[in-house]
Amino acid sequence: MFKLRVNSTSPVRTKLTNNEVDEIKSLVFEYLQSNTTITNKELRKIADISYDQAIYFFSKMRSAKYLRKIGSSSSTHYVKF
């Protein structure tokens, strides 16, 4: 699929660099071309990042108005804004 190896150097790191965020954003928008939503679990699978890194990424994307959060808890998914 579209793997990005963010975890490979530091598995305990929760933040992502701006370059990593940009690369993951590209993966997400490519993913959303053929899917209507993306979940935390799906993001972790395609980008090979941790749960906390996914939360950080989605927070940045929501703040920048790229993605909108729908639902809560385990039913949370994200769509293009």
Residue pairs with C-beta under 8 A, 6 or more apart in sequence:
1 45
1 46
2 27
2 30
2 31
2 46
2 47
3 46
3 47
3 48
4 20
4 23
4 24
4 27
4 46
4 47
4 48
4 49
5 48
6 16
6 20
6 24
6 47
6 48
6 49
6 53
7 48
7 49
7 50
7 53
8 48
11 50
13 50
13 53
14 50
14 52
14 53
14 56
15 53
15 56
16 24
16 49
16 53
16 56
16 57
16 60
21 57
21 60
24 43
24 47
24 49
24 57
25 61
25 66
27 46
27 47
28 38
28 43
28 46
28 47
28 61
28 67
29 80
31 38
31 42
31 46
32 38
32 79
32 80
35 42
36 79
37 70
37 77
37 78
37 79
38 77
38 78
39 76
39 77
39 78
40 51
40 54
40 55
40 58
40 76
43 49
43 54
43 57
43 58
44 50
44 51
44 53
44 54
47 54
47 57
49 57
58 67
58 69
58 78
61 67
61 78
62 68
62 69
62 78
65 81
66 80
66 81
67 78
67 79
67 80
67 81
68 78
68 79
68 80
68 81
69 76
69 77
69 78
70 76
70 77
70 78
70 79
71 77
